[in-house]
């Protein structure tokens, strides 16, 4: 009989490098449903709660916490245990705290305690019905009037947004250019934070405070500011 629908689980041997790996007895893990991030750069909420944050000892406990409304992603209540979270998502867990999902070298996607704005990389920009439609890395969109100070935002830049009620309001544009702070989210240098030394059509040259220099695709980086660097450094100091 034909298989109706896709697989709901993934073999541990085939999960993306951004995922944590279970113990020897674990053969399958929940597969994230289609959503704002690709499978390669996301993990389902149930894995985040149980395996990464360690806030539940079993998948059942994690699903109950999610289903009873204890988890928000980017300010929105999420009750689907396989909802995918990815780079720069803000996750709030009732009674535990707020986290930002970032790549960590050698680990994959990793939540750090975080209280601050939201960072969205601009992927697309088009004029639509007299307004500029800005498309972001997580598939979300924002309509900006032509007279908005952010209507001239460039593809590849990062918009910094702050919460205003239930909405996210742009406050700052971080442009991709020489001297910009960036974090790498893909490739062999995933999780590395550095400074842009030069930018070409598709590639970016990056140098780090440790003296490392490398080139990577523009698709593998997000422009950030010192607040992100400080949050990462603070977490690394706590776990050192």
Secondary structure, 3 states (H helix, E strand, C coil): CCCCCCCCEEEHHHCCCCCCCCCCCCCEEECCCCCCCCHHHEEEHHHHHHHHCCCCCCHHHHHHHHHCCCEEECCEECCCCCCEEECCCEEEECCCEEEEEEEECCCEEEEEECCCCEEEEEEEEEEECCEEEEEECCCCEEEEECCCCCCCCCCCCEEEEEEECCEEEEEEEECCCCCCEEEECCCCCCCCEEEEEEECCCEEEEECCCCCEEEEEHHHEEEECHHHHHHHHHHHHHHC
